[in-house]
């Protein structure tokens, strides 16, 4: 048991050190893409797709508050709240992204003057903004990071309201998008048209993030055959907070009885789960399938 605990304690550290330069590089690229899409496509056209960035567009319309300033202050406040409420372990993966994204929003805020799309077709603008956003989000999540913002708020909601993080993200973004329709200064009809375009943009960006960069489903089922059953179970249960089912199996050739671990993992935690299992047992056999519909999985 002590050996198992030592392995568990070192697993996360090993994952964070693995391919560190590559992971940080793609985090930087992902954060830049998100900021670029916001300043070039979303903000100039009042497309509120949720999150702190969406709120900043509404407040800029109502009170003239600079979007970059509001985003920076909000991200820093949410980081402090996350440390106080969720603790260091839940906050550390959001710190760099929470600094990079506001920084890139500042650096790219005048880029719309250099890259100006004289296009009246809002659908086209929404689609291209969504594609860039999807790529940015995908690169960020794929390598185990988060850009913070309302992701932190959703983690807090998940903890205290006992709902999944995925559900809380959808709830928060839906509320921000719908409320924006009442406050955008472009006029009642135009504002609600923008809400519809924003919903399309969110759908496309989510689709691209999940299906192209992270996989083709919201969750994955992991079937694990390992000689280190106890250590891997503890990693999945204690570190990832996931339930594990132990299946009895028999080798078709040898006839030997083996145990197979079955665990459902959200796509955003795919990288951490896979690398963690292989750090504990590099010879583990892992079969990963897409889950198209599930119940009770956070």
ZIDAFEN-V919852 format. One record per residue. RES is the residue in three letters. OMEGA is omega in degrees with one decimal (NA if undefined). NEAR is the number of other C-alpha atoms within 12 Angstrom. Layout:
((RES	OMEGA	NEAR) (RES	OMEGA	NEAR))
//
This chain:
((UNK	-179.8	12) (UNK	177.1	10) (UNK	179.9	14) (UNK	179.5	20) (UNK	179.3	19) (UNK	178.9	16) (UNK	-179.7	27) (UNK	-177.2	31) (UNK	-177.8	22) (UNK	-173.0	20) (UNK	-177.5	32) (UNK	179.0	31) (UNK	179.6	18) (UNK	179.9	20) (UNK	-178.1	25) (UNK	179.6	24) (UNK	-174.2	18) (UNK	178.8	21) (UNK	-172.8	15) (UNK	-178.3	17) (UNK	179.6	13) (UNK	-178.0	18) (UNK	179.7	26) (UNK	177.9	27) (UNK	-178.8	20) (UNK	172.7	28) (UNK	178.4	36) (UNK	179.2	32) (UNK	-179.5	29) (UNK	179.3	36) (UNK	178.1	41) (UNK	179.5	35) (UNK	179.5	34) (UNK	180.0	43) (UNK	179.2	43) (UNK	179.6	36) (UNK	-179.8	42) (UNK	-174.2	50) (UNK	-176.2	41) (UNK	-174.5	34) (UNK	-171.1	43) (UNK	-174.7	42) (UNK	-179.0	40) (UNK	-175.5	35) (UNK	178.2	39) (UNK	176.0	43) (UNK	-177.8	48) (UNK	-177.8	50) (UNK	178.2	48) (UNK	176.9	37) (UNK	177.9	36) (UNK	179.3	38) (UNK	178.0	42) (UNK	177.6	42) (UNK	-179.0	40) (UNK	178.1	42) (UNK	179.4	40) (UNK	-178.7	38) (UNK	176.0	28) (UNK	177.4	26) (UNK	-174.8	28) (UNK	-170.9	19) (UNK	179.7	16) (UNK	178.6	16) (UNK	179.9	18) (UNK	-176.5	24) (UNK	-177.7	36) (UNK	-179.8	33) (UNK	-179.2	25) (UNK	179.8	27) (UNK	-178.4	38) (UNK	-178.8	30) (UNK	-178.2	23) (UNK	-179.7	28) (UNK	179.4	35) (UNK	178.8	31) (UNK	-179.3	23) (UNK	175.9	31) (UNK	178.5	36) (UNK	178.4	25) (UNK	179.6	23) (UNK	178.6	32) (UNK	-177.4	23) (UNK	-172.7	16) (UNK	-174.0	20) (UNK	-179.7	24) (UNK	-175.0	18) (UNK	-175.1	16) (UNK	-179.0	17) (UNK	-174.6	27) (UNK	-168.3	31) (UNK	-178.9	25) (UNK	179.8	31) (UNK	-171.8	37) (UNK	-176.0	30) (UNK	178.8	28) (UNK	-180.0	43) (UNK	175.9	39) (UNK	-177.3	32) (UNK	-175.8	35) (UNK	176.7	43) (UNK	178.2	38) (UNK	-179.6	28) (UNK	174.7	31) (UNK	176.3	34) (UNK	-175.2	24) (UNK	-176.5	20) (UNK	-174.7	28) (UNK	178.7	30) (UNK	-176.5	21) (UNK	178.9	22) (UNK	177.3	23) (UNK	178.9	14) (UNK	179.9	12) (UNK	-176.2	17) (UNK	179.1	16) (UNK	179.6	19) (UNK	-175.2	16) (UNK	178.9	15) (UNK	-177.7	11) (UNK	-177.6	16) (UNK	179.1	29) (UNK	179.2	25) (UNK	178.8	22) (UNK	-179.7	31) (UNK	-178.1	40) (UNK	-178.6	29) (UNK	175.6	32) (UNK	-179.5	41) (UNK	179.7	40) (UNK	-179.6	32) (UNK	177.8	35) (UNK	179.6	40) (UNK	177.9	37) (UNK	-179.8	36) (UNK	179.5	40) (UNK	-179.0	44) (UNK	179.1	38) (UNK	-179.7	37) (UNK	-177.2	42) (UNK	-175.7	39) (UNK	-177.2	34) (UNK	168.2	40) (UNK	-179.0	39) (UNK	174.8	38) (UNK	176.8	39) (UNK	173.1	47) (UNK	-179.4	42) (UNK	-178.4	43) (UNK	172.7	37) (UNK	178.4	37) (UNK	178.1	41) (UNK	-179.5	36) (UNK	175.5	29) (UNK	178.1	35) (UNK	176.8	30) (UNK	-179.7	25) (UNK	-177.4	23) (UNK	-171.8	20) (UNK	178.9	15) (UNK	177.9	14) (UNK	174.1	16) (UNK	-178.2	20) (UNK	178.5	23) (UNK	178.8	28) (UNK	179.1	27) (UNK	-179.2	22) (UNK	177.6	27) (UNK	179.1	30) (UNK	-179.7	26) (UNK	-177.1	23) (UNK	-178.8	30) (UNK	178.7	32) (UNK	179.6	26) (UNK	-179.4	22) (UNK	-178.7	32) (UNK	-177.8	39) (UNK	-179.6	29) (UNK	-179.3	24) (UNK	179.8	40) (UNK	-179.6	35) (UNK	-170.2	24) (UNK	-179.9	30) (UNK	-169.9	35) (UNK	-175.3	23) (UNK	-176.9	22) (UNK	-171.6	16) (UNK	-175.2	15) (UNK	-178.1	15) (UNK	-179.6	21) (UNK	-178.9	28) (UNK	171.4	25) (UNK	178.6	28) (UNK	176.7	37) (UNK	179.2	38) (UNK	177.4	26) (UNK	179.1	34) (UNK	178.1	40) (UNK	176.7	31) (UNK	-179.5	28) (UNK	179.4	36) (UNK	-179.7	36) (UNK	-177.8	27) (UNK	-178.7	29) (UNK	177.5	31) (UNK	178.8	35) (UNK	-178.4	26) (UNK	179.5	30) (UNK	-174.6	32) (UNK	-168.4	34) (UNK	-178.3	25) (UNK	-173.6	23) (UNK	-175.8	30) (UNK	-175.1	32) (UNK	-175.6	28) (UNK	178.1	23) (UNK	179.5	28) (UNK	-177.6	33) (UNK	178.0	31) (UNK	171.4	33) (UNK	180.0	32) (UNK	170.3	35) (UNK	-170.8	32) (UNK	173.7	37) (UNK	-172.0	33) (UNK	173.3	26) (UNK	-178.3	21) (UNK	-175.5	29) (UNK	-175.3	29) (UNK	-178.2	28) (UNK	-178.6	32) (UNK	175.8	45) (UNK	-179.2	38) (UNK	178.0	30) (UNK	-178.2	36) (UNK	-176.7	35) (UNK	-173.4	22) (UNK	-176.9	20) (UNK	-176.5	26) (UNK	179.1	31) (UNK	-177.6	21) (UNK	175.2	26) (UNK	-178.9	24) (UNK	175.0	28) (UNK	179.8	21) (UNK	-179.3	21) (UNK	174.4	17) (UNK	-178.7	16) (UNK	179.3	18) (UNK	180.0	14) (UNK	-177.5	13) (UNK	-178.0	9) (UNK	-175.7	7) (UNK	-175.9	9) (UNK	-179.9	9) (UNK	176.9	11) (UNK	178.8	14) (UNK	175.2	21) (UNK	179.5	25) (UNK	177.8	29) (UNK	178.1	36) (UNK	-178.3	30) (UNK	176.3	37) (UNK	-175.1	39) (UNK	173.3	34) (UNK	-176.2	39) (UNK	-178.6	37) (UNK	-180.0	35) (UNK	-177.8	34) (UNK	-177.4	34) (UNK	-177.6	32) (UNK	-178.8	31) (UNK	-177.4	42) (UNK	-177.8	39) (UNK	179.1	29) (UNK	179.2	35) (UNK	-178.2	42) (UNK	175.1	29) (UNK	179.7	28) (UNK	-178.8	34) (UNK	-176.9	27) (UNK	179.3	18) (UNK	-179.7	14) (UNK	174.4	26) (UNK	-176.8	22) (UNK	173.2	26) (UNK	-174.8	20) (UNK	179.3	27) (UNK	175.3	23) (UNK	174.1	24) (UNK	-177.1	21) (UNK	177.7	19) (UNK	-178.5	15) (UNK	179.5	16) (UNK	176.3	11) (UNK	179.7	17) (UNK	179.9	25) (UNK	NA	29))
//
